Amino acid sequence: MPRPLILVSNDDGITSQGIRTLVEIMTQLGEVVVVAPDSPQSGQGHAITVDHLLRLRRSDIFGDVVAYECSGTPSDCVKLAKHHVLKDRTPDLVVSGINHGANSSISVLYSGTMSAAIEAAIEGLPAVGFSLGDFGRTPDFSHTTEYILQIAKNVLENGIPKGTALNVNFPAKSKAPLRGVKICRQGDGYWKEHFDVRKDPHGRNYFWLDGGFVNRDLGEDSDLWALENNYVSIVPCQYDLTAYGVIEQLQNWNL
């Protein structure tokens, strides 16, 4: 019986520690093919390359694992993998990450990590994005391995509905062990932003985005609560952004 075919991508780039960790985990489960950006693409969201050349180069960074580095975004990587690299084969699973930094709450909309997973879901492929809420320079991914393996096995064995991708977030490693997994909804939070105005060497203004995250969610069923309480959070996500509950309201407008 052939081993499952697993496509791995990310947004931190093909040389990141997170993707190396994820590749090592996935090789325990199946045949792995990597298509990842050749440089960091954090915060690119679901951007695609339409106005300049898109390049794809074979890489031996993971030894015997087939790998390609792409000049484009995470979404470009999944598109190229599906329609070019694996054009005659269909992945059994697409995984993205492990991102260096959390992608909980509203961050899912900005996340290149999750956009790779969502792009796979658009293609009808089961997909999971993994992120670690550690913003230090040397993140420790060691406590994620067991859970990533379990989650990937469950997706391969049980599947997930088409058009759905799982957003999995881990709290940073601490002295206390993880308390388990929580199936959650997306937390209600936002980035309160501030643009710092600075001067370049020619005296012209430029702007540096700054700010902080505001959690306005008091519930105990959100990804924010789970991470704050040392749980792994899993949020099922979909690319259909329709606010179905508002359709009836709009139909009552005098249009």
C-alpha positions as CSV (number, residue, x, y, z in Angstrom):
1,M,0.0,0.0,0.0
2,P,1.5,3.4,-1.0
3,R,2.4,5.8,1.7
4,P,0.3,9.0,1.9
5,L,1.6,12.0,-0.2
6,I,2.1,15.0,2.0
7,L,2.8,18.5,0.7
8,V,4.6,20.9,3.1
9,S,4.8,24.6,2.7
10,N,5.1,27.7,5.0
11,D,5.6,31.5,5.0
12,D,8.8,31.8,7.0
13,G,10.8,30.4,4.1
14,I,12.4,27.1,3.2
15,T,15.4,27.7,5.5
16,S,13.3,28.2,8.7
17,Q,13.5,26.0,11.7
18,G,9.8,25.5,11.8
19,I,9.5,23.9,8.3
20,R,12.4,21.7,9.0
21,T,10.7,20.4,12.2
22,L,7.4,19.9,10.2
23,V,9.2,18.0,7.4
24,E,10.8,15.7,10.0
25,I,7.5,15.0,11.5
26,M,5.7,14.4,8.2
27,T,8.3,11.9,7.0
28,Q,7.1,9.6,9.7
29,L,3.7,9.5,8.1
30,G,4.2,9.5,4.3
31,E,6.1,10.6,1.2
32,V,6.9,14.3,1.6
33,V,7.2,17.0,-1.1
34,V,8.1,20.5,-0.1
35,V,7.3,23.7,-2.0
36,A,8.1,26.8,0.1
37,P,9.1,30.4,-0.4
38,D,12.8,31.2,-0.9
39,S,12.6,34.1,1.6
40,P,10.3,35.1,4.5
41,Q,6.7,35.9,3.4
42,S,5.1,36.6,6.8
43,G,2.0,38.8,6.7
44,Q,1.4,38.3,3.0
45,G,-2.1,36.9,3.6
46,H,-3.5,35.3,0.4
47,A,-1.4,37.4,-2.0
48,I,-0.5,35.8,-5.3
49,T,2.1,36.9,-7.8
50,V,0.7,38.5,-11.0
51,D,3.0,41.4,-11.8
52,H,6.5,39.9,-12.0
53,L,8.3,36.6,-12.8
54,L,7.6,33.6,-10.6
55,R,10.6,31.2,-10.2
56,L,10.8,27.7,-8.9
57,R,14.1,25.9,-8.1
58,R,14.9,22.4,-6.9
59,S,16.6,22.4,-3.4
60,D,18.5,19.7,-1.6
61,I,18.1,21.4,1.8
62,F,16.1,18.4,3.2
63,G,18.4,15.7,1.9
64,D,16.4,12.9,0.2
65,V,13.1,14.8,0.6
66,V,12.0,16.3,-2.7
67,A,11.9,20.1,-2.2
68,Y,11.5,23.3,-4.3
69,E,12.0,26.9,-3.3
70,C,9.7,29.4,-4.9
71,S,10.2,33.2,-5.4
72,G,6.5,33.8,-4.7
73,T,4.0,33.8,-1.8
74,P,2.7,30.8,0.2
75,S,-0.4,30.7,-2.0
76,D,1.8,30.7,-5.1
77,C,3.7,27.7,-3.6
78,V,0.6,25.6,-3.1
79,K,-0.7,26.6,-6.6
80,L,2.6,25.6,-8.2
81,A,2.8,22.4,-6.2
82,K,-0.7,21.3,-7.2
83,H,-0.7,22.3,-10.8
84,H,3.0,21.9,-11.8
85,V,5.2,19.9,-9.4
86,L,2.5,17.4,-8.5
87,K,0.3,17.8,-11.6
88,D,-0.2,14.1,-12.1
89,R,-0.7,13.3,-8.3
90,T,-3.0,14.5,-5.6
91,P,-1.7,15.2,-2.1
92,D,-3.5,13.3,0.7
93,L,-2.6,16.1,3.1
94,V,-1.2,19.6,2.9
95,V,0.5,21.1,6.0
96,S,1.9,24.6,6.5
97,G,4.3,25.9,9.1
98,I,5.4,25.5,11.8
99,N,5.0,29.3,11.9
100,H,7.3,31.3,14.2
101,G,4.6,33.3,15.9
102,A,0.9,32.7,16.7
103,N,-1.9,32.9,14.1
104,S,-4.8,33.0,16.4
105,S,-7.9,35.2,16.3
106,I,-7.8,37.9,13.6
107,S,-4.2,37.1,12.6
108,V,-5.6,34.2,10.5
109,L,-6.5,36.8,7.9
110,Y,-3.0,38.2,7.6
111,S,-1.2,34.9,7.9
112,G,0.8,33.5,5.0
113,T,0.9,30.2,6.9
114,M,-2.8,29.9,7.0
115,S,-3.2,31.2,3.4
116,A,-1.2,28.2,2.2
117,A,-3.6,25.9,4.0
118,I,-6.6,27.8,2.8
119,E,-5.3,27.7,-0.8
120,A,-5.1,23.9,-0.4
121,A,-8.7,23.9,0.9
122,I,-9.8,25.9,-2.2
123,E,-8.3,23.1,-4.3
124,G,-10.3,20.5,-2.3
125,L,-7.4,19.2,-0.4
126,P,-7.3,18.5,3.4
127,A,-5.0,21.0,5.0
128,V,-3.7,22.2,8.3
129,G,-1.7,25.3,9.3
130,F,0.5,25.0,12.4
131,S,1.8,28.0,14.4
132,L,3.8,28.5,17.6
133,G,3.1,31.5,19.8
134,D,6.7,32.1,20.5
135,F,8.2,35.4,19.2
136,G,11.7,34.9,20.6
137,R,14.7,34.6,18.4
138,T,15.2,30.9,19.1
139,P,11.8,29.3,19.4
140,D,11.5,25.8,20.9
141,F,9.3,23.6,18.8
142,S,9.9,20.4,20.7
143,H,6.6,20.3,22.6
144,T,4.6,20.4,19.3
145,T,5.8,17.2,17.8
146,E,3.5,14.7,19.5
147,Y,0.4,16.8,18.8
148,I,1.2,17.6,15.2
149,L,1.7,13.9,14.6
150,Q,-1.7,13.1,16.2
151,I,-3.5,15.8,14.3
152,A,-2.0,14.8,11.0
153,K,-2.8,11.2,11.6
154,N,-6.4,12.0,12.4
155,V,-6.8,14.1,9.2
156,L,-5.4,11.3,7.1
157,E,-7.6,8.7,8.7
158,N,-10.8,10.6,9.2
159,G,-10.6,13.5,6.7
160,I,-12.1,16.9,7.1
161,P,-14.9,18.5,5.1
162,K,-14.0,19.9,1.7
163,G,-13.4,23.7,1.8
164,T,-12.1,23.5,5.4
165,A,-8.6,24.0,6.8
166,L,-7.6,23.6,10.4
167,N,-5.8,26.4,12.1
168,V,-3.7,24.9,14.9
169,N,-1.8,27.1,17.4
170,F,0.6,26.1,20.2
171,P,1.5,28.2,23.2
172,A,5.2,28.9,23.7
173,K,6.9,26.1,25.6
174,S,6.9,26.6,29.4
175,K,7.9,24.6,32.4
176,A,4.4,23.2,32.6
177,P,3.4,20.6,30.1
178,L,0.6,21.3,27.6
179,R,-2.8,20.6,29.1
180,G,-4.2,19.0,25.9
181,V,-6.2,20.1,22.9
182,K,-9.2,22.4,22.6
183,I,-11.5,22.6,19.6
184,C,-12.3,26.3,19.4
185,R,-13.8,29.2,17.6
186,Q,-11.8,32.1,16.4
187,G,-11.3,34.6,19.2
188,D,-12.5,38.2,19.0
189,G,-9.4,40.4,19.0
190,Y,-7.7,42.9,16.8
191,W,-4.5,44.7,16.3
192,K,-4.5,48.3,17.6
193,E,-2.1,49.9,15.2
194,H,0.2,52.9,15.3
195,F,2.3,54.2,12.5
196,D,5.6,55.7,13.6
197,V,6.6,58.5,11.3
198,R,10.4,58.5,10.6
199,K,12.8,60.3,8.3
200,D,15.0,58.6,5.7
201,P,18.6,59.9,5.0
202,H,17.1,62.3,2.5
203,G,14.8,63.8,5.0
204,R,11.6,62.2,3.5
205,N,9.0,60.7,5.7
206,Y,8.5,56.9,5.9
207,F,6.2,54.9,8.2
208,W,6.9,52.0,10.6
209,L,3.9,49.9,11.7
210,D,3.7,49.4,15.4
211,G,1.1,48.6,18.0
212,G,-0.3,45.8,20.1
213,F,-2.9,43.1,20.2
214,V,-6.2,43.7,22.0
215,N,-8.2,40.7,23.3
216,R,-11.9,41.7,23.8
217,D,-13.1,38.1,24.0
218,L,-14.3,37.0,27.4
219,G,-15.4,33.5,26.3
220,E,-13.7,30.3,27.3
221,D,-14.3,28.6,24.0
222,S,-11.9,30.7,21.9
223,D,-8.4,30.0,20.6
224,L,-7.2,33.0,22.6
225,W,-8.5,31.4,25.9
226,A,-7.0,28.1,25.0
227,L,-3.6,29.5,24.3
228,E,-3.6,31.6,27.4
229,N,-4.4,28.5,29.4
230,N,-1.7,26.3,27.9
231,Y,-3.8,24.3,25.5
232,V,-3.3,23.6,21.8
233,S,-6.1,25.3,19.9
234,I,-7.7,23.9,16.7
235,V,-10.1,26.2,14.8
236,P,-11.8,24.9,11.6
237,C,-11.6,27.7,9.0
238,Q,-13.4,28.2,5.7
239,Y,-12.8,30.5,2.7
240,D,-16.5,31.4,2.3
241,L,-16.6,34.7,4.1
242,T,-20.4,35.2,3.6
243,A,-22.1,36.6,6.7
244,Y,-25.2,34.4,6.2
245,G,-27.0,35.8,9.2
246,V,-27.0,39.3,7.5
247,I,-28.6,38.2,4.2
248,E,-32.2,38.4,5.5
249,Q,-31.5,41.8,7.0
250,L,-30.2,43.2,3.8
251,Q,-33.2,41.8,1.9
252,N,-35.4,44.2,3.9
253,W,-33.5,47.2,2.6
254,N,-35.3,49.5,0.2
255,L,-33.0,48.8,-2.8
